[in-house]
Structure formats: structure tokens, C-alpha cells
């Protein structure tokens, strides 16, 4: 016990290289959102009617991970709520992250969470879903108000429970007399809306906004802005910010990943006992964050997603380039072994597109002349991650 006790005593005596570490967390909202002036204004223009008690159009925002979608929406909503309170406008803002388990993994849980936002609770199970909706409607309609409901990672919601819940939410206003609700959906998937039921698509996507990726120079500026507050002066070696931005620019301009990298590099520097962050710490952080991100993404996906990914990892040991047909054949065999429903080849193609977007595979569409088109697929993650991921999927799919 004594050595550990001494370690903690010494740890407290050491001076941290961090000044304000919270600046590097995903929950941090900066006062100034760099390089998103146009998008902020667009979101503000669409949602502003809520301040006049008029229903804004439903808004659907999409763009790749780390392009500032959530940050921008939270920034606009925070400002709107402040103005509403100052002018006594009955405006309520609700933010739900649909990726979180036990919040949005069933329709019942999602509506229960919304009820909780109004200060009431329902049992975690047991009530008919219609009754839970009725409770929600009554709470919504207790007073004259406009509710802005943000569903972040909305594609994760429909993946888990289908799009019927979105149809129900878009139809709520026809049931209300005193209040109105506006939906803001945020998605990392650029093809998300293509798979929606046409009824849902027409009512949900009244306004659409695409967030483009940041470039390396923009990421550098954002990192410098955060690093200035997060770290003590003189603790970052020359070239670290630039290389960190280059890593993230390579990953489709994901600034969130760049900020995570910088934070992890800082933590690794502290653990090694140095007083500044070097390129070596950043390279170590890149390897750690990449592995954690991929494993976290894969383990949180539905079983069907994992059932498509597993054959790719299996086949990649034998050959570098794979084709949709051979992956689909192995996927079907896997489904039979685990008594799982077999998805159509089109739906499997959609999952392959998502895996490509997540950076787990590289999918290139090639023409086979009169035989049509197919995807040529290769694994784009490190071999060590492939081995680790394969083991995790074998347990999850009970293939041992």
C-alpha cells in the first residue's frame, strides 16, 4: 500500500502541464465557434421564429463526425434560451444524444426520457407505449410554449428502433392545442435520409443543412484556440499542433478527434514525467485514440452491423481486396449459424458505406462492364486493431 500512497503524494506535488483541461472535453462550449459563422447564421435563421411563438421548420443537419454540428446547434440554442428568458418568451430546449444506451435504445425509453425533461417520471417498463405518448402530449400541452427538440446522432436511433418513432414525433403538433414542437435532427451519416420512410422524410426534412469538413489550417486555428486555454505557456513543442491538425485532416476534417488527440498527448506527457508535449507523445496518442475509437464504434453497433464487419475482418487475412458478393455470401452463412435474419444485399451495401465513412474499410466502386458495378473493399485499420476487434466481435456474435 505504501508505494501507491507515496505515488499519490508525489502526484499532488507535481505541477500539471494543464491549465484548464475541460476546454479539451467534448462537452465544452466555446464562446466563439470558429469557421462556422455561415452555418450558425443559417441555424439561427431557421429556428428564430420560435422566439415569436411561431413554429420553426423542422431542421435536419448532417455532416461527418467532428464538423461542428452539435457544437453549433448548442451554441445557437444557448443564445436563444438566454434571449427567451430575458424577454419572457416560453421557449424550452431539449437535447437528446441518441447514441446513449438506456436513453434512446427503445421507443419507450426515448419518450420516457422526454417526459423526464418535463420533471415527471414513468416506470422504466410496463406501460403501453400509447399511454407513455399521451403522458408526453399532456406535459407538452400544459402551457403555451415552443419546444425545440434536438435529436443528436438521429441515425443511431433509427438503426436501433426504426423510423416509426420519427413519424410519431413529426405528427405531434396535430395533437397539440397550446404548444408546438420543432425537431432538429443531427446525423453523421450523409446517406441517412435516403433510407427513411417517404412519410417521415417529407415531414422531418423541411430544412436541410450540410456541414463541410474543416481543412488542416482551420483545425490548426481551432487547436491553438483551445490549447491556449487548456495548457500552461511553453508546454507544447513546435510542430505538435500542426501534426495534430494533419492527422485530423486526413480523417475527413474531424476536429473533435484532433482535440481528443491533443488531450491524450498531454495526459501521456504528464504520465511520462515531462513538462512539455512532444511529437512522440502525439504519435502515441494517435495510436491509442484510433484503436479506442474503432473498437468503441464497432462494439456499440447493432448485431447486423457486426455480422457484416466480421466476414470482412476474416477474409482480409487471406486477401487484400474483397468484393461485395463474397462478403455477402460469408455474411449469409454467419446469419444462418447465429439464427439471425438475413438483410438484403442493398442493405448490406448501405452498411459497407457506413463502415467506409467510419474509416474502418476503404470501399471503392468499380465497373465490371456489362456485369454492372461492385465495391472493391480493403481494410484500412492497423493489423493489431483487426485482431483485437475480431476477438470482440466473436464474443458479441457468440461465435466461440
C-alpha positions as CSV (number, residue, x, y, z in Angstrom):
1,X,0.0,0.0,0.0
2,X,2.9,2.4,0.9
3,X,4.3,2.8,-2.7
4,X,0.9,3.7,-4.1
5,X,0.4,6.1,-1.2
6,X,3.7,7.7,-2.0
7,X,2.8,7.9,-5.7
8,X,-0.3,9.9,-5.0
9,X,1.5,12.2,-2.5
10,X,4.1,12.9,-5.2
11,X,1.5,13.3,-7.9
12,X,-0.2,16.1,-5.9
13,X,3.2,17.9,-5.5
14,X,3.9,17.8,-9.3
15,X,2.9,20.8,-11.3
16,X,0.4,19.9,-14.1
17,X,1.0,21.0,-17.7
18,X,-2.8,21.6,-17.9
19,X,-4.2,24.9,-17.0
20,X,-7.9,24.2,-17.8
21,X,-8.4,20.6,-19.1
22,X,-12.2,20.9,-19.5
23,X,-11.5,23.0,-22.6
24,X,-10.4,19.8,-24.4
25,X,-13.6,17.8,-23.5
26,X,-16.4,17.2,-26.0
27,X,-18.9,18.8,-23.5
28,X,-17.1,22.2,-23.7
29,X,-18.9,25.0,-25.4
30,X,-16.5,27.8,-26.6
31,X,-17.8,31.4,-26.6
32,X,-16.6,31.7,-30.2
33,X,-17.2,28.9,-32.7
34,X,-14.5,29.3,-35.4
35,X,-15.2,28.8,-39.1
36,X,-18.9,28.1,-38.7
37,X,-20.3,31.7,-39.0
38,X,-22.3,30.8,-42.1
39,X,-23.8,27.6,-40.6
40,X,-24.6,29.3,-37.2
41,X,-26.4,32.1,-39.0
42,X,-28.4,29.5,-41.1
43,X,-29.4,27.6,-38.0
44,X,-30.4,30.8,-36.3
45,X,-32.4,32.0,-39.3
46,X,-34.4,28.7,-39.3
47,X,-35.1,28.5,-35.6
48,X,-35.6,32.2,-34.8
49,X,-39.4,32.2,-35.3
50,X,-39.7,30.2,-32.0
51,X,-38.9,33.5,-30.2
52,X,-42.1,34.9,-31.7
53,X,-44.0,31.8,-30.6
54,X,-44.2,30.7,-34.2
55,X,-43.3,27.1,-35.1
56,X,-40.0,26.9,-37.0
57,X,-39.5,24.4,-39.8
58,X,-38.0,21.1,-38.7
59,X,-34.3,21.1,-39.3
60,X,-32.1,18.2,-40.4
61,X,-28.3,18.8,-40.1
62,X,-25.8,16.3,-41.4
63,X,-22.1,16.1,-42.0
64,X,-19.2,13.9,-41.0
65,X,-18.1,13.4,-37.4
66,X,-16.3,16.4,-35.8
67,X,-17.5,19.0,-38.3
68,X,-19.1,21.2,-35.5
69,X,-22.7,20.2,-35.9
70,X,-23.6,19.6,-32.3
71,X,-21.4,22.5,-31.1
72,X,-23.1,24.9,-33.4
73,X,-26.6,23.8,-32.5
74,X,-25.9,24.0,-28.8
75,X,-24.3,27.5,-29.3
76,X,-27.4,28.8,-31.1
77,X,-29.8,27.2,-28.6
78,X,-28.0,28.6,-25.6
79,X,-28.2,32.1,-27.1
80,X,-31.9,31.6,-27.9
81,X,-32.8,30.4,-24.4
82,X,-31.0,33.4,-22.9
83,X,-32.9,35.8,-25.1
84,X,-36.2,34.0,-24.4
85,X,-35.7,34.2,-20.7
86,X,-34.8,37.9,-20.9
87,X,-37.9,38.6,-22.9
88,X,-40.2,36.2,-21.0
89,X,-40.8,34.0,-24.1
90,X,-41.9,30.5,-23.2
91,X,-39.2,28.6,-25.1
92,X,-37.9,25.2,-24.0
93,X,-34.9,23.4,-25.5
94,X,-34.3,19.7,-25.1
95,X,-31.1,17.9,-26.2
96,X,-31.0,14.1,-26.5
97,X,-28.0,12.1,-27.6
98,X,-29.5,9.1,-29.3
99,X,-26.2,7.1,-29.1
100,X,-26.5,6.8,-25.4
101,X,-27.7,3.4,-24.1
102,X,-30.8,3.4,-21.8
103,X,-31.9,6.7,-23.3
104,X,-32.8,6.0,-26.9
105,X,-32.5,2.2,-27.4
106,X,-36.3,1.7,-27.5
107,X,-39.2,4.0,-28.4
108,X,-40.5,3.6,-24.8
109,X,-37.2,4.8,-23.3
110,X,-36.9,7.7,-25.6
111,X,-40.4,9.1,-24.8
112,X,-39.7,8.3,-21.1
113,X,-36.6,10.5,-21.3
114,X,-38.6,13.3,-22.9
115,X,-41.1,13.0,-20.0
116,X,-38.2,13.3,-17.6
117,X,-37.2,16.6,-19.2
118,X,-40.5,18.0,-18.1
119,X,-39.9,16.9,-14.5
120,X,-42.0,13.8,-14.4
121,X,-41.1,10.1,-14.3
122,X,-42.8,7.0,-15.7
123,X,-41.9,3.4,-14.9
124,X,-38.9,2.1,-16.8
125,X,-41.1,-0.6,-18.4
126,X,-44.7,-1.8,-18.1
127,X,-46.9,0.9,-19.6
128,X,-48.4,0.7,-23.1
129,X,-46.4,2.9,-25.5
130,X,-49.6,4.8,-26.4
131,X,-50.1,5.7,-22.8
132,X,-46.5,7.0,-22.5
133,X,-47.1,9.1,-25.6
134,X,-50.3,10.5,-24.0
135,X,-48.4,11.5,-20.9
136,X,-45.8,13.3,-23.0
137,X,-48.5,15.1,-25.0
138,X,-50.2,16.3,-21.8
139,X,-47.0,17.6,-20.4
140,X,-46.2,19.4,-23.7
141,X,-49.6,21.0,-23.8
142,X,-49.8,22.2,-20.2
143,X,-48.9,25.7,-21.3
144,X,-48.3,28.0,-24.3
145,X,-44.7,27.2,-25.3
146,X,-42.4,26.3,-28.2
147,X,-40.2,23.2,-27.6
148,X,-37.0,22.8,-29.7
149,X,-36.2,19.1,-29.6
150,X,-32.6,18.2,-30.7
151,X,-32.0,14.5,-31.5
152,X,-28.3,14.1,-31.9
153,X,-27.0,11.1,-33.8
154,X,-30.5,10.5,-35.0
155,X,-29.2,7.8,-37.4
156,X,-28.3,5.7,-34.3
157,X,-32.0,6.0,-33.1
158,X,-33.5,4.7,-36.4
159,X,-30.9,1.9,-36.5
160,X,-32.0,0.7,-33.1
161,X,-35.7,1.2,-33.3
162,X,-36.8,2.1,-36.8
163,X,-38.2,5.3,-38.1
164,X,-41.8,5.0,-36.9
165,X,-40.8,7.0,-33.8
166,X,-39.7,9.9,-36.0
167,X,-43.1,9.8,-37.8
168,X,-44.9,9.9,-34.5
169,X,-42.7,12.9,-33.3
170,X,-43.3,14.8,-36.5
171,X,-47.0,14.4,-36.2
172,X,-47.2,15.6,-32.6
173,X,-48.2,19.2,-33.5
174,X,-51.6,18.0,-34.9
175,X,-52.4,16.6,-31.4
176,X,-51.4,19.8,-29.5
177,X,-53.5,22.9,-28.8
178,X,-51.3,25.2,-26.7
179,X,-47.8,24.3,-27.6
180,X,-45.7,23.3,-30.6
181,X,-42.6,21.2,-31.1
182,X,-39.8,21.6,-33.6
183,X,-37.4,18.8,-34.4
184,X,-33.7,19.3,-35.0
185,X,-32.1,16.1,-36.2
186,X,-28.3,15.8,-36.3
187,X,-26.7,12.9,-38.2
188,X,-23.1,11.8,-39.1
189,X,-24.4,9.7,-42.0
190,X,-24.8,11.5,-45.3
191,X,-27.0,8.8,-46.7
192,X,-29.3,8.6,-43.6
193,X,-32.3,10.3,-45.1
194,X,-32.2,8.1,-48.2
195,X,-33.3,5.1,-46.1
196,X,-36.2,6.9,-44.3
197,X,-39.8,6.1,-44.9
198,X,-41.1,8.7,-47.5
199,X,-43.7,10.0,-45.0
200,X,-41.0,10.6,-42.4
201,X,-38.6,12.1,-44.9
202,X,-41.2,14.7,-46.1
203,X,-42.2,15.8,-42.7
204,X,-38.8,15.7,-40.9
205,X,-36.5,17.3,-43.5
206,X,-38.4,20.6,-44.0
207,X,-35.0,22.3,-44.0
208,X,-31.6,20.6,-44.5
209,X,-28.1,21.9,-43.8
210,X,-24.8,20.2,-44.6
211,X,-21.7,21.0,-42.5
212,X,-18.5,20.6,-44.6
213,X,-15.3,19.1,-43.1
214,X,-12.7,21.5,-41.7
215,X,-9.3,21.8,-43.5
216,X,-5.9,21.4,-41.9
217,X,-5.4,25.2,-41.5
218,X,-8.8,25.7,-39.8
219,X,-8.1,22.7,-37.5
220,X,-4.8,24.3,-36.5
221,X,-6.5,27.6,-35.6
222,X,-9.2,25.7,-33.5
223,X,-6.5,23.7,-31.8
224,X,-4.5,26.8,-31.0
225,X,-7.6,28.5,-29.6
226,X,-8.2,25.5,-27.3
227,X,-4.5,24.9,-26.4
228,X,-4.1,28.5,-25.3
229,X,-6.6,27.9,-22.5
230,X,-6.0,24.2,-21.9
231,X,-2.2,24.2,-21.3
232,X,0.3,26.3,-19.5
233,X,2.5,28.5,-21.6
234,X,5.5,26.8,-23.3
235,X,4.3,23.2,-22.7
236,X,3.7,22.3,-26.4
237,X,6.7,21.5,-28.6
238,X,6.9,23.2,-32.0
239,X,5.2,21.2,-34.7
240,X,2.7,19.3,-32.4
241,X,-0.3,21.4,-33.3
242,X,0.5,21.2,-37.0
243,X,0.9,17.4,-36.9
244,X,-2.2,17.0,-34.8
245,X,-4.2,19.0,-37.4
246,X,-2.7,16.9,-40.2
247,X,-3.8,13.7,-38.5
248,X,-7.4,15.0,-38.2
249,X,-7.5,16.5,-41.7
250,X,-6.6,13.0,-43.0
251,X,-9.7,11.7,-41.1
252,X,-12.2,13.8,-43.1
253,X,-11.5,17.1,-41.1
254,X,-12.7,15.7,-37.7
255,X,-11.8,18.5,-35.3
256,X,-13.2,16.6,-32.3
257,X,-10.7,13.8,-32.9
258,X,-7.9,16.5,-33.1
259,X,-8.9,17.9,-29.8
260,X,-9.0,14.4,-28.2
261,X,-5.6,13.7,-29.6
262,X,-4.2,16.8,-28.1
263,X,-5.7,16.0,-24.7
264,X,-4.5,12.4,-24.7
265,X,-1.0,13.6,-25.8
266,X,-1.0,15.9,-22.8
267,X,-2.0,13.1,-20.5
268,X,0.7,10.8,-21.8
269,X,3.3,13.6,-21.4
270,X,2.3,14.0,-17.8
271,X,2.5,10.3,-17.1
272,X,6.0,10.2,-18.6
273,X,7.1,12.9,-16.2
274,X,8.0,15.5,-18.8
275,X,6.9,19.2,-18.6
276,X,6.1,19.5,-22.3
277,X,4.2,17.7,-25.1
278,X,6.4,16.3,-27.9
279,X,5.7,14.8,-31.3
280,X,6.4,11.3,-29.8
281,X,3.5,11.8,-27.3
282,X,1.3,12.8,-30.1
283,X,2.1,9.7,-32.2
284,X,1.4,7.5,-29.1
285,X,-1.9,9.4,-28.6
286,X,-2.8,8.8,-32.3
287,X,-2.3,5.1,-32.0
288,X,-4.3,4.9,-28.7
289,X,-7.2,7.1,-29.9
290,X,-7.5,5.3,-33.2
291,X,-7.7,1.9,-31.5
292,X,-10.2,3.1,-28.9
293,X,-12.4,4.9,-31.5
294,X,-12.7,1.9,-33.8
295,X,-13.3,-0.6,-31.1
296,X,-15.9,1.7,-29.4
297,X,-17.7,2.3,-32.7
298,X,-17.8,-1.4,-33.6
299,X,-18.9,-2.7,-30.2
300,X,-21.8,-0.2,-30.0
301,X,-23.3,-1.1,-33.3
302,X,-26.3,-3.4,-33.8
303,X,-25.6,-7.1,-34.4
304,X,-26.3,-6.9,-38.1
305,X,-23.6,-4.2,-38.5
306,X,-21.2,-6.5,-36.6
307,X,-22.3,-9.5,-38.7
308,X,-21.2,-7.6,-41.9
309,X,-17.9,-6.4,-40.4
310,X,-16.8,-9.8,-39.1
311,X,-16.6,-11.5,-42.5
312,X,-14.5,-8.6,-43.8
313,X,-12.0,-9.0,-41.0
314,X,-12.0,-12.7,-41.6
315,X,-11.4,-12.5,-45.3
316,X,-8.8,-9.7,-45.0
317,X,-6.4,-12.3,-43.5
318,X,-6.5,-14.2,-46.8
319,X,-6.5,-11.4,-49.4
320,X,-6.1,-7.6,-49.6
321,X,-9.0,-6.8,-51.9
322,X,-12.5,-8.1,-51.3
323,X,-15.8,-7.8,-53.2
324,X,-19.3,-7.2,-52.1
325,X,-20.5,-10.6,-53.3
326,X,-18.0,-12.7,-51.4
327,X,-18.6,-10.7,-48.2
328,X,-22.4,-11.1,-48.6
329,X,-22.0,-14.9,-49.1
330,X,-20.0,-15.2,-45.8
331,X,-22.4,-12.8,-44.1
332,X,-25.4,-15.1,-45.0
333,X,-23.6,-18.2,-43.6
334,X,-22.9,-16.3,-40.4
335,X,-26.5,-15.3,-40.1
336,X,-27.6,-19.0,-40.5
337,X,-25.2,-20.1,-37.8
338,X,-26.5,-17.5,-35.4
339,X,-30.2,-17.8,-36.4
340,X,-30.2,-14.1,-37.4
341,X,-32.4,-12.6,-40.2
342,X,-30.5,-12.1,-43.4
343,X,-30.6,-8.5,-44.8
344,X,-30.9,-7.8,-48.5
345,X,-27.7,-7.1,-50.5
346,X,-28.8,-3.5,-50.8
347,X,-29.0,-3.0,-47.1
348,X,-25.6,-4.7,-46.6
349,X,-24.2,-2.2,-49.2
350,X,-25.5,0.6,-47.0
351,X,-23.7,-0.9,-44.0
352,X,-20.5,-1.1,-46.1
353,X,-20.9,2.6,-47.0
354,X,-21.2,3.4,-43.3
355,X,-18.0,1.3,-42.5
356,X,-16.2,3.3,-45.2
357,X,-17.4,6.6,-43.7
358,X,-16.2,5.5,-40.3
359,X,-12.7,4.8,-41.7
360,X,-12.8,1.0,-40.9
361,X,-12.7,0.0,-44.5
362,X,-12.0,1.6,-47.8
363,X,-14.8,0.9,-50.4
364,X,-14.1,1.8,-54.0
365,X,-16.9,1.4,-56.6
366,X,-15.6,-0.3,-59.7
367,X,-17.3,-1.0,-63.0
368,X,-17.5,-4.6,-64.4
369,X,-18.8,-3.5,-67.8
370,X,-22.0,-5.3,-68.8
371,X,-21.9,-7.1,-65.4
372,X,-22.7,-3.9,-63.6
373,X,-20.8,-2.3,-60.7
374,X,-19.4,-3.7,-57.4
375,X,-17.4,-2.4,-54.5
376,X,-13.8,-3.3,-54.1
377,X,-13.1,-3.4,-50.3
378,X,-10.0,-3.3,-48.3
379,X,-9.5,-3.0,-44.5
380,X,-8.0,0.4,-43.6
381,X,-7.2,-0.2,-39.9
382,X,-4.0,-1.4,-38.2
383,X,-3.5,-5.2,-38.0
384,X,-3.3,-5.1,-34.2
385,X,-6.7,-3.4,-34.1
386,X,-8.1,-6.0,-36.6
387,X,-7.0,-8.9,-34.2
388,X,-8.5,-7.2,-31.1
389,X,-11.7,-6.3,-33.0
390,X,-12.1,-9.8,-34.3
391,X,-12.0,-11.2,-30.8
392,X,-14.5,-8.7,-29.5
393,X,-16.9,-9.5,-32.4
394,X,-16.6,-13.2,-31.9
395,X,-17.7,-12.8,-28.3
396,X,-20.5,-10.4,-29.2
397,X,-21.8,-12.7,-32.0
398,X,-21.2,-15.8,-29.8
399,X,-19.0,-17.5,-32.5
400,X,-16.6,-19.1,-30.0
